[in-house]
Amino acid sequence: MNKPLPKMNSDQEAEDLLEQDLTDYLVPENFTKTTFEFAPKDKSITLRLSLELLTAVKNAARAQGMNYQKYIREVLEQSVLRP
């Protein structure tokens, strides 16, 4: 059975959920990809983009639920790490 994860508004609600059997929640549809940025960002760059490209980047980032600068970092990282 596929149950959607309930909305939780407090730490107590999350703790209460974790005390239950979570088997029905453990389906691929209930997971989203996440990344953790641990490396320090100690260098900055200046980059000129057309308004159209910047708008497209911002829209793609918004669709992924992140700010556009993080989106650009992720796209660059995926590009250089790809075999």
N, C-alpha and C positions, 0 to 999 in steps of 0.2 A: 504494500500500500504506500502510495506517495503522498505524504502530508507536507504542505508548505510550512516553512519555519514561521512561527508566530512572531509578531513584532514585539520587541522587548523595550520597555522604557526605563528600566532600572537594573542595577546590578543584581538586586534580589530576584527579579523575574528571570534573569539569565541563570542564576544559581539554582532556582527552582526547576528550570527546564533541564539542567544538567543532572538533576537527581532522578529524572524519569528515564525510561527505556527509549533510546533515540533511534532504534532500528528503522522505524518508518520514515525518519528524516534523512537517512543516509543514502540518498540517491543522487546521481550526477547533476540533476536539475537544481539541486539546492546548494551547489558549490559554485563559487566564482574564483577566477584566477586573481591572485594578488601578488604583488612584488614588495620586497623590502629593500630599501636603499640604505645600505650600511656604509658604503664608501663616502668619505667626506667630499664635499663639493668645494674644492679650494681654488679652482680656476674659473674665470668667467670669460665669455667670448661675446663679441658683437656680431650679429648676423643680419644682413639685409635681405628681406623677402618682399615679394610683391604683396599687395593688399589681398589679392585673390588667394594666394597660397597661404598667407597667414590666417585668413578667414577659414579656409578649408582645414588647416591644422587645428585651429581652435574648435571647430565643429566636430572633428574626429575625436579630439581630446574630451570634449563634453559628452560625446556618445559613450566613451569609455569611463566616464565618471572621474576624470582627473584634470588637473590644470594643464595648460598647453606646454609649459616648460618641462614638466615631468614627462609628458607625452613625447616631446622631442627627444629627451634623454633616452627614453625607452626604445624609440624607433632607431636612434643611432646605435645604441647598444646591441639591439637585435641584428642590425645590419653588419656590424663589424664582428660579431661572434658567430654568425652563420657560417657553417662549413662550406 
